[in-house]
Amino acid sequence: MATMAPPSHSMSTSGETDAVWVHTEPYANRPKFPKLTKDIRADVVVVGSGIAGISTAYELVTRGKNVVMIEAREILSGESGRTSGHLASDLDDGYVEIAKKHGMDGAKLAAESHSWAQQRVGEISQQLGIECEYRRLPGYDVSQYPKGDKKHDEDIKELMQEVEQANKAGLKVSMRYDYAIKGWDGKVDQRDVAVYEQQATFHPTKYLVGVLKWLAEQPNSLCYTRTRMMSITEKGLLSKEVHVGTEDGHTIICADAVEATCVPLQKLSVVAEMEFYRTYCIAIRVPKGSIEDCLLYDSADPYMYVRFTACDDKDDYLVIGGCDHKVGQESEEGRFAKLENWVRERFTQAGAVDYKWSGQIFEPIDYVAFIGLNQGQSHTYIVTGDSGNGLTHGVMAGKLIADEIQGISNPWSKLYNPKRLPAPSRIPAMVGHDVQINTQYKRFLQSDISDIEDLAPGTGGVLNPTAKLPVAVYKDEAGKVHEFSAICPHLHGVVCWNNVEKSWDCPIHASRFSKGWGLHHGSG
């Protein structure tokens, strides 16, 4: 089959589109690091240069550990560069559900740890002099239904329950009836809000680039890019060494290794305890100062989420996300238009849409991330399962893993422990999830196209010839055809073409590959 070198763009981000963050922090501003060309030693190896990896490296370096961070592509090329930038303790899954799964003590730990992460970003940005739009602001939860609709009143009752649980968990939350958000001047009236005080937001890549530049100046910190990890092997009780092997055949010997890679390199285990979603975002111009600076969420499932970031002297960007669906299992069509319509119906001053992009969410079945020692390991740590709150999960992971490596007791460890057993009440959901995933093997019997000529330039699809294995076919803009095996190497699902990001997405456990079949992320 033909091979195709991955384009340089796919080394900088995990999709064809660009997130709004490149508007004021372009890829060219990101520091460059060398490729690893020899065997080396370190105290700790951190795999992955997103917010979890960078935060973990920062916490360890400040404690005197010799840290090597490696990245398969360029820095910030994963989901941290494609986030919507919320730093929230107003959690996606809510404190009512978290308390059901983990008890009230677990809900309090969740609130405490996410609140700590919000504050930690502010502390570090101030200490290092990083200008990253960090600020504290209110978070507003609104009903998805307009006032006057019976469902609105029912929704508000549920919001009130959430307010009560969030306060019990230690947050400051209140209901404001008939509260109108400044600038919400459209005909859709969704007044009545739950107000979460002291939420936060920032420019994620400006912050992370700032921390990376500081790390690059430290004598006990090294970073290597275009250095893909292929194996992590613990060498036994006597040696207590961990060997991290790279794609080019080099080995980093360390005492501890951290997989901060969205998904750890393994077949099942925690991978089977998560659901995987694509989520969509647009950045639309609004006159500067015309809308209240806040975080905003509605109660739909999937819900809409809103924040603001700088554009230019005249405008800000309203960043809205939502319209989620399971990876590789639904069409991307119409999702950006739905986001735009939602904004225009509520904020009539909205102008041009300048950015459209999508990202990935890793949803644990019990609603909290997996942070800590991996199952069956003694010196290999993982960070996965962002549950829609990947930024705060990533920041807290730095402290939690640094504490565990140093043998410091941390009360958050039990909640986020990757070795935790699912609550009995969640076992039916796990079984249902596994059954739904297994139905995706039906793609072995399906074909997206009947002939390569069906493909327009710049598109792809799976061709499933009779009595042969399925083939992933991409026709580039020049009309040249590139063919690859359509079988994901992880658990052998048949990939699907993602026409928004020009990628191949696996519907089984959500590994994603560029149009040229380079791995974006996943256990593939």
C-alpha positions as CSV (number, residue, x, y, z in Angstrom):
1,M,0.0,0.0,0.0
2,A,1.0,3.6,-0.5
3,T,2.6,5.5,2.3
4,M,2.3,9.2,3.0
5,A,4.5,11.2,5.4
6,P,2.3,13.0,8.0
7,P,2.0,16.7,7.2
8,S,3.7,19.2,9.6
9,H,0.3,20.5,10.8
10,S,-0.5,17.1,12.3
11,M,2.7,17.3,14.3
12,S,1.4,20.5,15.9
13,T,-2.2,19.5,16.7
14,S,-4.5,16.5,16.5
15,G,-6.8,17.7,13.8
16,E,-7.1,19.6,10.5
17,T,-8.7,22.6,12.2
18,D,-7.1,25.1,14.5
19,A,-8.4,26.2,17.9
20,V,-8.9,29.8,18.7
21,W,-5.8,29.8,20.9
22,V,-3.5,30.1,17.9
23,H,-5.0,33.6,17.2
24,T,-2.8,35.2,19.9
25,E,-0.4,32.3,20.5
26,P,0.5,30.8,17.1
27,Y,2.3,27.5,16.7
28,A,5.4,29.4,15.8
29,N,5.6,30.9,19.3
30,R,5.9,27.5,20.9
31,P,9.4,26.5,22.0
32,K,11.2,23.8,20.1
33,F,13.0,20.8,21.6
34,P,15.3,18.2,20.2
35,K,14.6,14.6,19.4
36,L,16.1,12.0,21.8
37,T,19.1,10.4,20.1
38,K,20.7,8.3,22.8
39,D,20.0,6.3,26.0
40,I,19.7,8.5,29.1
41,R,18.8,8.3,32.8
42,A,16.4,10.4,34.9
43,D,14.6,10.3,38.2
44,V,11.2,10.5,36.5
45,V,10.1,10.3,32.9
46,V,6.9,12.1,32.0
47,V,5.3,11.0,28.7
48,G,3.2,13.7,27.1
49,S,3.5,17.5,27.0
50,G,-0.1,18.6,27.6
51,I,-1.4,20.2,30.8
52,A,-1.1,16.9,32.8
53,G,2.5,16.3,31.7
54,I,3.7,19.9,32.0
55,S,2.0,20.2,35.5
56,T,3.6,17.0,36.7
57,A,7.0,18.0,35.4
58,Y,6.7,21.4,37.1
59,E,5.7,20.0,40.5
60,L,8.5,17.4,40.4
61,V,11.2,19.8,39.1
62,T,10.4,22.3,41.9
63,R,10.9,19.5,44.4
64,G,14.4,18.7,43.1
65,K,13.7,15.7,40.9
66,N,15.5,15.2,37.6
67,V,12.8,15.0,35.1
68,V,12.7,14.1,31.4
69,M,9.6,14.9,29.4
70,I,9.0,13.2,26.0
71,E,6.4,14.0,23.4
72,A,5.6,11.9,20.3
73,R,5.0,15.0,18.2
74,E,5.5,18.7,19.0
75,I,4.6,20.2,22.4
76,L,1.0,20.8,23.1
77,S,0.0,18.8,20.0
78,G,-2.8,16.9,21.9
79,E,-6.0,17.9,23.5
80,S,-4.7,20.6,25.8
81,G,-4.2,22.8,22.7
82,R,-7.8,22.1,21.6
83,T,-9.6,22.7,24.9
84,S,-12.3,25.4,25.5
85,G,-10.2,26.7,28.4
86,H,-12.6,26.4,31.4
87,L,-11.1,26.1,34.9
88,A,-14.1,25.0,36.7
89,S,-15.1,23.4,40.0
90,D,-18.7,23.4,38.6
91,L,-18.1,19.9,37.3
92,D,-19.6,18.4,34.2
93,D,-21.2,15.4,35.9
94,G,-22.4,17.4,38.9
95,Y,-22.1,16.8,42.7
96,V,-25.4,15.0,43.0
97,E,-24.1,12.2,40.8
98,I,-20.6,12.2,42.2
99,A,-22.0,11.9,45.7
100,K,-24.1,8.9,44.6
101,K,-21.0,7.1,43.3
102,H,-18.3,8.2,45.8
103,G,-20.3,9.4,48.8
104,M,-20.3,12.9,50.3
105,D,-16.7,12.6,51.3
106,G,-15.8,11.9,47.7
107,A,-17.8,14.9,46.5
108,K,-15.9,17.1,49.0
109,L,-12.6,15.8,47.7
110,A,-13.6,16.5,44.2
111,A,-14.6,20.1,45.0
112,E,-11.4,20.7,47.0
113,S,-9.1,19.3,44.4
114,H,-10.6,21.2,41.4
115,S,-10.7,24.4,43.5
116,W,-7.0,23.9,44.3
117,A,-6.2,23.4,40.6
118,Q,-8.0,26.7,39.8
119,Q,-6.0,28.5,42.3
120,R,-2.7,26.8,41.4
121,V,-2.8,28.1,37.8
122,G,-3.2,31.6,39.2
123,E,-0.3,31.1,41.6
124,I,2.1,29.7,39.0
125,S,1.2,32.3,36.3
126,Q,1.9,35.1,38.9
127,Q,5.1,33.5,40.1
128,L,6.5,33.0,36.6
129,G,5.2,36.2,35.2
130,I,3.0,34.5,32.6
131,E,0.4,36.8,30.9
132,C,-2.3,34.3,30.1
133,E,-5.7,36.0,30.7
134,Y,-6.0,34.2,34.0
135,R,-9.0,35.6,36.0
136,R,-11.6,34.6,38.5
137,L,-15.2,35.0,37.4
138,P,-18.7,33.5,38.1
139,G,-20.0,30.4,36.5
140,Y,-23.7,30.3,35.6
141,D,-25.8,27.2,35.1
142,V,-29.1,27.8,33.3
143,S,-32.0,25.6,32.2
144,Q,-32.0,24.4,28.7
145,Y,-35.7,25.4,28.5
146,P,-37.2,28.9,28.3
147,K,-39.2,30.4,31.1
148,G,-42.9,29.6,30.8
149,D,-42.1,26.1,29.7
150,K,-43.2,23.5,32.2
151,K,-39.9,21.7,31.7
152,H,-38.1,24.9,32.8
153,D,-39.6,24.7,36.3
154,E,-38.7,21.0,36.5
155,D,-35.2,21.8,35.4
156,I,-34.8,24.5,38.0
157,K,-35.8,22.0,40.7
158,E,-32.9,19.8,39.6
159,L,-30.6,22.8,39.5
160,M,-31.6,23.6,43.1
161,Q,-30.7,20.1,44.2
162,E,-27.3,20.5,42.5
163,V,-26.8,23.8,44.3
164,E,-27.5,22.1,47.6
165,Q,-25.1,19.3,47.0
166,A,-22.4,21.7,45.7
167,N,-22.6,23.8,48.9
168,K,-22.4,20.6,51.0
169,A,-19.2,19.8,49.1
170,G,-17.7,23.1,50.1
171,L,-18.4,25.4,47.2
172,K,-20.1,28.8,47.3
173,V,-23.2,28.4,45.1
174,S,-26.6,30.1,45.1
175,M,-29.8,30.4,43.0
176,R,-30.7,33.8,41.4
177,Y,-34.2,33.9,40.0
178,D,-34.9,36.1,37.1
179,Y,-31.2,37.0,36.8
180,A,-30.5,38.3,33.3
181,I,-26.9,37.9,32.1
182,K,-25.6,41.1,30.6
183,G,-25.7,41.0,26.8
184,W,-28.1,38.1,26.6
185,D,-30.6,40.2,24.5
186,G,-32.2,37.6,22.2
187,K,-35.7,36.3,22.3
188,V,-34.8,33.0,24.1
189,D,-35.4,33.7,27.8
190,Q,-33.6,31.2,30.1
191,R,-33.4,33.4,33.2
192,D,-33.0,31.8,36.6
193,V,-29.3,30.8,37.2
194,A,-27.3,28.8,39.6
195,V,-24.3,30.9,40.4
196,Y,-20.9,29.2,41.1
197,E,-18.6,31.8,42.7
198,Q,-14.8,31.9,42.1
199,Q,-14.6,29.9,38.9
200,A,-11.7,30.7,36.6
201,T,-10.5,30.8,33.1
202,F,-7.3,31.5,31.2
203,H,-5.5,31.2,27.8
204,P,-4.4,27.6,28.1
205,T,-1.5,27.5,25.6
206,K,-0.1,30.9,26.7
207,Y,0.0,29.5,30.2
208,L,1.6,26.1,29.2
209,V,4.1,27.7,26.9
210,G,5.2,30.0,29.8
211,V,5.7,27.0,32.1
212,L,7.6,25.1,29.4
213,K,9.9,28.0,28.9
214,W,10.6,28.1,32.6
215,L,11.2,24.3,32.7
216,A,13.7,24.7,29.8
217,E,15.8,26.9,31.9
218,Q,16.1,24.5,34.9
219,P,19.2,22.3,35.2
220,N,17.1,19.3,36.3
221,S,14.6,19.4,33.4
222,L,14.9,18.1,29.9
223,C,12.3,17.8,27.1
224,Y,12.5,15.8,23.9
225,T,9.9,16.1,21.1
226,R,9.2,13.7,18.1
227,T,10.1,11.0,20.6
228,R,7.3,8.4,20.7
229,M,7.1,6.1,23.7
230,M,6.6,2.5,22.7
231,S,6.9,0.6,26.0
232,I,7.2,1.1,29.8
233,T,8.7,-1.9,31.6
234,E,9.2,-2.2,35.3
235,K,12.3,-4.3,35.9
236,G,11.5,-6.0,39.2
237,L,11.7,-5.6,42.9
238,L,15.4,-5.8,43.2
239,S,16.5,-3.3,40.6
240,K,13.5,-0.9,41.0
241,E,14.2,0.4,37.6
242,V,11.7,1.5,35.0
243,H,12.7,1.3,31.3
244,V,10.9,3.6,28.9
245,G,11.5,2.5,25.3
246,T,11.1,4.8,22.3
247,E,10.1,4.2,18.7
248,D,13.7,4.8,17.6
249,G,15.0,2.1,19.9
250,H,16.4,4.3,22.7
251,T,15.8,3.7,26.4
252,I,15.4,6.1,29.3
253,I,16.1,4.4,32.7
254,C,14.2,6.0,35.6
255,A,12.8,5.3,39.0
256,D,9.3,6.3,38.1
257,A,7.4,6.9,34.8
258,V,4.2,9.0,34.2
259,E,1.9,8.4,31.3
260,A,0.2,11.8,30.8
261,T,-1.0,10.8,27.3
262,C,-4.9,11.1,27.3
263,V,-5.0,7.3,27.1
264,P,-2.4,5.0,28.6
265,L,-0.6,2.4,26.5
266,Q,-2.6,-0.7,27.3
267,K,-5.3,-2.9,25.9
268,L,-8.1,-2.6,28.4
269,S,-8.1,-2.0,32.2
270,V,-9.0,1.7,32.7
271,V,-9.5,2.1,28.9
272,A,-12.6,-0.2,29.2
273,E,-13.9,2.0,32.1
274,M,-14.3,5.1,29.9
275,E,-16.6,6.4,27.1
276,F,-15.1,8.6,24.4
277,Y,-16.7,11.6,22.8
278,R,-16.0,14.3,20.2
279,T,-17.0,17.8,21.2
280,Y,-17.2,20.9,19.0
281,C,-16.3,24.5,19.4
282,I,-16.6,27.8,17.6
283,A,-15.1,31.3,18.3
284,I,-17.5,34.0,17.3
285,R,-16.7,37.8,17.5
286,V,-18.7,39.9,19.9
287,P,-18.1,43.6,20.7
288,K,-15.6,44.0,23.5
289,G,-17.4,44.3,26.9
290,S,-20.9,43.8,25.4
291,I,-21.5,40.5,27.3
292,E,-20.8,39.7,30.9
293,D,-17.5,37.9,31.4
294,C,-18.5,34.6,32.8
295,L,-18.6,30.8,32.3
296,L,-22.0,29.6,31.1
297,Y,-23.5,26.2,30.9
298,D,-27.0,25.0,30.0
299,S,-28.6,21.8,31.3
300,A,-29.0,19.9,28.0
301,D,-27.4,16.5,27.4
302,P,-25.0,17.1,25.7
303,Y,-24.9,20.7,27.1
304,M,-23.6,24.0,25.7
305,Y,-20.7,25.7,27.4
306,V,-19.5,29.3,26.9
307,R,-16.5,31.5,27.8
308,F,-14.7,34.6,26.4
309,T,-11.2,35.3,25.3
310,A,-9.4,38.2,23.7
311,C,-9.6,38.8,20.0
312,D,-8.4,42.4,19.2
313,D,-8.9,46.0,20.3
314,K,-12.5,46.0,19.0
315,D,-13.9,42.5,19.7
316,D,-13.7,39.6,22.1
317,Y,-14.3,36.0,21.1
318,L,-17.3,34.2,22.6
319,V,-16.2,30.5,22.6
320,I,-19.0,28.0,22.7
321,G,-18.8,24.3,22.7
322,G,-21.1,21.3,22.7
323,C,-22.9,18.9,20.4
324,D,-20.9,16.0,21.7
325,H,-21.2,12.4,20.2
326,K,-19.4,9.2,20.7
327,V,-16.1,8.9,18.7
328,G,-16.6,7.4,15.3
329,Q,-20.3,6.6,15.8
330,E,-22.1,9.7,14.5
331,S,-21.7,12.2,11.7
332,E,-20.0,15.5,12.4
333,E,-22.4,17.2,10.0
334,G,-24.3,20.3,11.1
335,R,-22.7,20.6,14.6
336,F,-20.9,23.9,14.0
337,A,-24.1,25.4,12.6
338,K,-26.0,24.4,15.6
339,L,-23.5,26.1,17.9
340,E,-23.7,29.3,15.8
341,N,-27.5,29.3,15.8
342,W,-27.6,28.9,19.6
343,V,-25.4,31.9,20.1
344,R,-27.2,34.2,17.6
345,E,-30.6,33.4,19.1
346,R,-29.4,34.6,22.5
347,F,-26.7,37.2,21.7
348,T,-27.8,39.4,18.8
349,Q,-24.5,41.3,18.7
350,A,-22.6,38.2,17.6
351,G,-20.5,38.8,14.5
352,A,-18.3,36.6,12.3
353,V,-17.2,33.0,13.2
354,D,-13.4,32.9,12.9
355,Y,-12.6,29.5,14.3
356,K,-14.2,26.1,14.2
357,W,-12.6,23.0,15.8
358,S,-13.3,19.8,17.7
359,G,-11.7,18.0,20.6
360,Q,-12.0,14.7,22.5
361,I,-13.5,13.9,25.9
362,F,-12.6,10.8,28.0
363,E,-15.6,10.1,30.3
364,P,-15.0,7.6,33.2
365,I,-18.1,5.6,34.1
366,D,-17.9,6.8,37.7
367,Y,-17.3,10.5,36.8
368,V,-13.8,11.1,38.2
369,A,-10.4,10.8,36.6
370,F,-7.9,8.1,36.9
371,I,-4.8,9.6,38.5
372,G,-2.1,7.6,40.3
373,L,-0.3,4.3,40.1
374,N,-1.5,2.2,37.1
375,Q,-3.2,-1.1,37.8
376,G,-0.7,-3.9,38.3
377,Q,2.3,-1.4,38.5
378,S,4.5,-0.1,41.3
379,H,6.3,2.8,39.6
380,T,4.2,3.6,36.6
381,Y,1.6,6.4,37.0
382,I,-1.3,7.4,34.7
383,V,-3.5,10.4,34.1
384,T,-6.6,9.8,32.1
385,G,-10.4,10.2,32.2
386,D,-10.7,14.0,32.1
387,S,-14.6,13.8,32.3
388,G,-14.8,17.1,30.5
389,N,-12.7,18.9,33.2
390,G,-9.3,18.0,31.8
391,L,-7.6,21.3,32.6
392,T,-8.2,21.1,36.4
393,H,-7.7,17.3,36.4
394,G,-4.3,17.9,34.7
395,V,-3.2,20.5,37.1
396,M,-4.2,18.5,40.2
397,A,-2.5,15.5,38.7
398,G,0.9,17.3,39.0
399,K,0.5,17.6,42.8
400,L,-1.1,14.2,43.3
401,I,1.5,12.2,41.4
402,A,4.4,14.3,42.8
403,D,3.2,13.6,46.3
404,E,2.8,9.8,45.6
405,I,6.3,9.6,44.1
406,Q,7.7,11.3,47.2
407,G,5.6,9.1,49.6
408,I,3.6,12.1,50.8
409,S,0.1,11.2,51.9
410,N,-2.6,13.0,49.8
411,P,-6.3,12.8,50.7
412,W,-7.2,13.0,47.0
413,S,-5.5,9.7,46.2
414,K,-8.3,7.4,47.2
415,L,-10.9,9.2,45.0
416,Y,-8.7,9.2,41.9
417,N,-7.0,5.9,42.4
418,P,-6.8,4.0,39.0
419,K,-7.0,0.7,41.0
420,R,-10.4,1.6,42.5
421,L,-13.2,-0.9,41.9
422,P,-16.4,0.4,40.3
423,A,-19.4,0.8,42.6
424,P,-21.9,-2.1,42.2
425,S,-24.4,0.4,41.0
426,R,-22.2,1.1,38.0
427,I,-21.7,-2.5,36.9
428,P,-24.9,-2.5,34.7
429,A,-23.6,0.7,33.0
430,M,-20.2,-0.9,32.4
431,V,-21.9,-4.0,30.8
432,G,-24.1,-1.8,28.7
433,H,-21.1,0.2,27.5
434,D,-19.2,-2.9,26.6
435,V,-22.1,-4.3,24.7
436,Q,-22.5,-1.0,22.8
437,I,-18.8,-1.0,22.0
438,N,-18.9,-4.5,20.7
439,T,-21.6,-3.7,18.3
440,Q,-19.2,-1.4,16.5
441,Y,-17.4,-4.4,15.1
442,K,-20.3,-4.4,12.6
443,R,-18.1,-2.2,10.5
444,F,-16.3,-5.3,9.3
445,L,-19.4,-5.8,7.3
446,Q,-19.9,-2.2,6.1
447,S,-18.3,-0.1,3.4
448,D,-18.4,3.7,3.3
449,I,-17.8,3.8,-0.4
450,S,-18.3,1.4,-3.3
451,D,-15.5,2.7,-5.4
452,I,-12.5,5.0,-4.9
453,E,-13.9,7.3,-7.6
454,D,-16.7,8.1,-5.2
455,L,-14.3,10.2,-3.1
456,A,-14.0,13.9,-3.6
457,P,-10.5,15.4,-3.2
458,G,-9.7,16.0,0.5
459,T,-11.9,13.2,1.8
460,G,-11.7,9.6,2.9
461,G,-13.7,6.5,3.5
462,V,-13.5,2.8,4.2
463,L,-13.7,0.4,1.2
464,N,-14.7,-3.1,2.3
465,P,-14.0,-5.4,-0.7
466,T,-15.7,-8.8,-0.6
467,A,-13.4,-11.5,0.9
468,K,-10.7,-8.9,1.8
469,L,-9.9,-6.8,4.8
470,P,-11.3,-3.3,4.9
471,V,-9.1,-0.5,3.4
472,A,-8.9,3.1,4.6
473,V,-8.7,5.3,1.5
474,Y,-7.8,9.0,1.4
475,K,-7.8,11.1,-1.7
476,D,-5.7,14.2,-1.2
477,E,-6.4,17.6,-2.6
478,A,-4.4,16.9,-5.8
479,G,-6.4,13.7,-6.4
480,K,-3.7,11.3,-5.4
481,V,-5.1,8.2,-3.6
482,H,-3.5,6.8,-0.4
483,E,-4.5,3.5,1.0
484,F,-3.9,2.0,4.5
485,S,-5.3,-0.9,6.5
486,A,-8.6,0.3,8.1
487,I,-8.0,-1.9,11.2
488,C,-7.0,-0.1,14.4
489,P,-4.0,-1.9,15.9
490,H,-5.4,-1.6,19.4
491,L,-8.4,-3.9,19.5
492,H,-8.8,-4.3,15.7
493,G,-11.9,-2.1,15.2
494,V,-12.5,-0.7,11.7
495,V,-11.9,3.1,11.7
496,C,-14.3,5.8,10.5
497,W,-13.4,8.9,8.4
498,N,-13.8,12.2,10.4
499,N,-14.5,14.8,7.7
500,V,-14.1,17.8,10.1
501,E,-10.6,16.9,11.3
502,K,-9.6,14.8,8.2
503,S,-8.7,11.9,10.5
504,W,-9.4,8.2,11.0
505,D,-11.3,7.6,14.3
506,C,-11.8,4.2,15.9
507,P,-15.3,3.6,17.3
508,I,-14.1,1.0,19.7
509,H,-11.8,2.8,22.1
510,A,-11.3,6.1,20.2
511,S,-7.8,5.9,18.9
512,R,-7.3,8.6,16.3
513,F,-5.0,8.7,13.3
514,S,-4.1,11.5,10.9
515,K,-5.2,11.3,7.3
516,G,-1.6,10.0,6.6
517,W,-2.1,7.3,9.4
518,G,0.1,8.9,12.0
519,L,-1.2,8.3,15.5
520,H,-2.9,11.4,17.1
521,H,-3.7,9.7,20.4
522,G,-5.0,6.5,21.9
523,S,-3.7,3.0,22.7
524,G,-3.4,2.2,18.9
